[in-house]
Amino acid sequence: MNTRTLTPFLVSLLLGLGATGFTPAARAQNVTTAETAAADPHAAQVANLLADVAAQLSAHFHVDGELQLESVRALALPESSTPLQIDILEFPASLASAMILRVRIPAAADPEQTLVLRARQLRDVWVTRAPSVRDAAFVPSELDSRQVDVLRDRESIPVTELCADYSFCRTVSANRVLTWRDIARRPLVRKGQLIEVAAVDGSLSITMKAMAMENGAEGETVKVRNIDSKKEFSALVVSDARALVRF
């Protein structure tokens, strides 16, 4: 069996989201045209191999979007008229822009090989259309989207995250990729606001007025101060200007 050294080759794996959500069966997008495959069957072999690796990684990590892999090193593969089988011997802890994988290619003269890969995971993320100010509501219809490599821009917000109960926590300029640092859950209780606190002990419930000492979204615990006793305690935010304490 002859072995040849192949140049790096870029392939893409495109994962679609069906109506019911993530589809485990990965669909490999082979960027090698029929003409290219006929002219360079080894390049097509590498394309198929990396597409298989991308499919395995995508299924293992439940990848959303398009995963692109590029081999940094030249690969030594046997000549074959059929796609080579490849098995990942050990998956990395997480997807990264640079990865080293130990794989097994049964048909190769040296079955166990090391792949040095560059990876990109392309997803559509939210982008500001116009400047947004602090405390403005997060409204998807007022935003645009852009495809970015989320392995590099890990803090970017995918368009699948609608964030209906979020607002901007700082001013953001126009035409900028939004990150989780730009938004926060919309506070239902604000620092310095006079709120209603229900103190519940079994079947007994007492309502009192208190001042919020910090902002809080629904489900968060905030410090409040009793207006009469000046005593501070923690309360659970349940709705606009309302919190709850259980004893």
C-alpha positions as CSV (number, residue, x, y, z in Angstrom):
1,M,0.0,0.0,0.0
2,N,1.4,3.4,-1.0
3,T,1.4,6.3,1.4
4,R,1.5,9.9,0.4
5,T,1.9,13.1,2.3
6,L,-1.0,15.5,1.9
7,T,-1.3,19.2,2.4
8,P,-3.7,20.7,5.0
9,F,-7.3,20.9,3.8
10,L,-10.2,22.9,5.1
11,V,-13.6,21.2,5.5
12,S,-16.8,22.3,7.0
13,L,-19.5,20.5,9.0
14,L,-22.8,22.2,8.8
15,L,-25.3,21.3,11.6
16,G,-28.8,22.5,11.1
17,L,-31.4,23.0,13.8
18,G,-34.7,21.4,12.9
19,A,-38.1,22.4,14.1
20,T,-37.7,20.1,17.1
21,G,-34.3,21.5,18.0
22,F,-30.8,19.9,17.8
23,T,-30.4,17.1,15.3
24,P,-27.8,14.6,16.5
25,A,-27.2,13.2,12.9
26,A,-24.5,15.5,11.6
27,R,-24.5,16.5,8.0
28,A,-21.0,16.9,6.6
29,Q,-20.5,19.6,4.0
30,N,-17.7,18.4,1.7
31,V,-16.2,21.5,0.1
32,T,-14.3,19.4,-2.5
33,T,-15.9,19.6,-5.9
34,A,-16.2,16.6,-8.2
35,E,-13.6,18.1,-10.4
36,T,-11.2,18.6,-7.5
37,A,-11.8,15.1,-6.2
38,A,-11.1,13.6,-9.7
39,A,-7.9,15.7,-10.1
40,D,-6.6,15.1,-6.5
41,P,-8.3,12.0,-4.9
42,H,-6.0,12.3,-1.9
43,A,-7.3,15.8,-1.2
44,A,-10.8,14.4,-1.3
45,Q,-9.7,11.6,1.1
46,V,-8.5,14.2,3.6
47,A,-11.7,16.1,3.2
48,N,-13.8,13.1,4.0
49,L,-11.5,12.2,7.0
50,L,-11.8,15.7,8.5
51,A,-15.5,15.8,7.8
52,D,-15.8,12.5,9.8
53,V,-13.7,14.0,12.7
54,A,-15.9,17.1,12.6
55,A,-19.0,15.0,12.7
56,Q,-17.8,13.0,15.7
57,L,-16.8,16.2,17.6
58,S,-20.1,17.9,16.8
59,A,-22.1,14.9,18.0
60,H,-20.0,14.6,21.2
61,F,-20.2,18.3,22.1
62,H,-23.7,18.9,20.6
63,V,-22.3,21.7,18.4
64,D,-24.7,24.4,17.2
65,G,-23.7,26.2,14.0
66,E,-21.0,25.3,11.5
67,L,-17.8,23.6,12.7
68,Q,-14.8,24.0,10.4
69,L,-11.6,22.0,10.9
70,E,-8.2,22.5,9.3
71,S,-5.2,20.2,9.7
72,V,-2.1,22.1,10.6
73,R,0.2,19.2,9.8
74,A,0.4,17.3,6.6
75,L,-1.3,13.9,6.9
76,A,0.2,10.6,5.8
77,L,-2.7,8.5,4.4
78,P,-3.0,5.3,2.3
79,E,-4.4,5.5,-1.2
80,S,-7.9,4.3,-1.2
81,S,-10.9,4.5,-3.5
82,T,-13.3,4.5,-0.5
83,P,-13.5,6.8,2.5
84,L,-11.2,5.9,5.4
85,Q,-12.5,4.9,8.7
86,I,-11.3,7.1,11.6
87,D,-11.9,6.9,15.3
88,I,-11.1,9.5,17.9
89,L,-9.3,7.7,20.7
90,E,-9.9,10.4,23.3
91,F,-12.0,13.5,23.1
92,P,-10.7,16.8,24.4
93,A,-12.3,18.4,27.5
94,S,-13.9,21.0,25.3
95,L,-13.8,22.5,21.8
96,A,-11.1,25.0,21.3
97,S,-9.5,27.0,18.4
98,A,-6.5,24.7,18.5
99,M,-6.8,21.0,19.4
100,I,-4.6,17.9,19.3
101,L,-6.4,14.6,18.8
102,R,-5.2,11.1,19.0
103,V,-7.0,9.1,16.3
104,R,-7.0,5.6,14.9
105,I,-7.1,5.0,11.1
106,P,-7.2,1.2,10.7
107,A,-6.3,1.2,7.0
108,A,-3.1,3.3,7.5
109,A,0.3,1.8,7.9
110,D,0.6,3.6,11.2
111,P,-3.0,3.3,12.5
112,E,-2.6,5.6,15.5
113,Q,-1.9,9.2,14.5
114,T,-2.0,12.6,16.1
115,L,-4.0,15.3,14.4
116,V,-3.1,19.0,15.1
117,L,-6.2,21.0,14.2
118,R,-7.4,24.5,13.9
119,A,-11.1,24.9,14.5
120,R,-13.8,27.5,14.0
121,Q,-17.4,27.3,15.2
122,L,-19.5,29.7,13.2
123,R,-22.8,30.9,14.7
124,D,-25.1,33.8,14.2
125,V,-24.9,36.3,17.1
126,W,-26.7,39.5,18.1
127,V,-25.3,42.8,16.8
128,T,-26.5,46.3,17.7
129,R,-28.2,48.2,14.9
130,A,-28.1,51.5,16.7
131,P,-26.5,52.7,19.9
132,S,-28.1,51.2,23.1
133,V,-28.2,53.0,26.4
134,R,-28.0,51.6,29.9
135,D,-31.3,50.2,31.2
136,A,-32.8,50.0,27.7
137,A,-34.8,46.8,27.1
138,F,-33.2,44.0,25.1
139,V,-35.5,43.9,22.0
140,P,-34.4,41.3,19.3
141,S,-36.4,43.1,16.6
142,E,-34.2,46.2,17.1
143,L,-31.0,44.2,16.6
144,D,-29.1,42.7,13.7
145,S,-27.2,39.4,13.5
146,R,-23.7,38.4,12.3
147,Q,-21.8,35.2,11.9
148,V,-18.7,34.9,14.1
149,D,-16.4,32.3,15.4
150,V,-17.7,31.6,18.9
151,L,-14.6,29.7,19.8
152,R,-12.8,33.0,19.8
153,D,-15.8,35.3,20.7
154,R,-17.0,33.1,23.5
155,E,-18.9,35.9,25.3
156,S,-21.0,36.7,22.2
157,I,-24.8,36.1,22.5
158,P,-26.2,33.6,20.0
159,V,-29.4,34.6,18.2
160,T,-31.1,31.5,19.8
161,E,-30.9,33.4,23.1
162,L,-33.8,35.8,23.0
163,C,-33.2,37.3,26.4
164,A,-36.7,38.7,26.7
165,D,-36.3,39.6,30.4
166,Y,-32.9,41.3,29.9
167,S,-31.8,44.9,29.6
168,F,-28.6,46.7,28.8
169,C,-26.3,47.2,31.8
170,R,-24.1,49.7,29.9
171,T,-24.0,51.9,26.8
172,V,-23.1,50.0,23.7
173,S,-22.2,51.6,20.4
174,A,-23.8,50.7,17.0
175,N,-22.7,47.8,14.9
176,R,-21.1,46.0,17.7
177,V,-21.3,42.3,18.6
178,L,-23.2,42.0,21.9
179,T,-21.7,40.0,24.8
180,W,-23.0,38.7,28.1
181,R,-21.2,41.6,29.7
182,D,-23.4,44.1,27.9
183,I,-26.7,42.9,29.3
184,A,-28.2,41.6,32.5
185,R,-31.6,40.3,33.6
186,R,-34.0,43.2,34.0
187,P,-34.2,44.2,37.6
188,L,-37.7,44.2,39.1
189,V,-36.4,45.8,42.3
190,R,-34.0,48.7,42.2
191,K,-31.6,50.0,44.8
192,G,-33.3,52.8,46.8
193,Q,-36.8,51.8,45.7
194,L,-39.6,51.4,48.3
195,I,-41.0,47.9,47.8
196,E,-43.5,45.6,49.4
197,V,-42.2,42.6,51.3
198,A,-44.4,39.6,52.4
199,A,-43.1,37.8,55.4
200,V,-44.5,34.3,55.4
201,D,-44.4,31.8,58.3
202,G,-46.6,28.8,57.5
203,S,-50.1,30.0,57.1
204,L,-49.3,33.4,58.6
205,S,-48.4,36.2,56.2
206,I,-47.4,39.8,57.1
207,T,-46.8,42.6,54.5
208,M,-44.4,45.4,55.3
209,K,-42.7,48.2,53.4
210,A,-39.0,48.1,53.0
211,M,-36.3,49.8,51.0
212,A,-34.2,47.8,48.5
213,M,-30.5,48.1,49.2
214,E,-29.6,46.6,45.7
215,N,-31.0,45.8,42.4
216,G,-32.5,42.3,41.8
217,A,-34.1,40.4,39.0
218,E,-36.9,37.8,39.5
219,G,-35.7,34.9,41.6
220,E,-32.7,36.7,43.0
221,T,-32.1,37.5,46.6
222,V,-31.5,41.1,47.6
223,K,-30.8,43.0,50.8
224,V,-33.7,45.1,52.0
225,R,-34.2,47.5,55.0
226,N,-37.4,47.6,57.1
227,I,-38.7,51.2,57.1
228,D,-39.8,51.1,60.7
229,S,-37.1,49.0,62.5
230,K,-34.3,49.9,60.1
231,K,-33.3,46.2,60.3
232,E,-31.7,44.7,57.2
233,F,-32.5,41.3,55.9
234,S,-32.6,39.3,52.7
235,A,-35.7,38.8,50.5
236,L,-36.5,36.9,47.3
237,V,-37.6,39.1,44.4
238,V,-40.9,37.7,43.1
239,S,-42.3,40.5,40.8
240,D,-42.2,44.3,40.2
241,A,-41.4,46.0,43.5
242,R,-42.3,42.9,45.5
243,A,-40.2,40.5,47.5
244,L,-40.8,37.5,49.8
245,V,-39.3,36.3,53.0
246,R,-40.1,32.8,54.4
247,F,-39.5,31.8,58.0
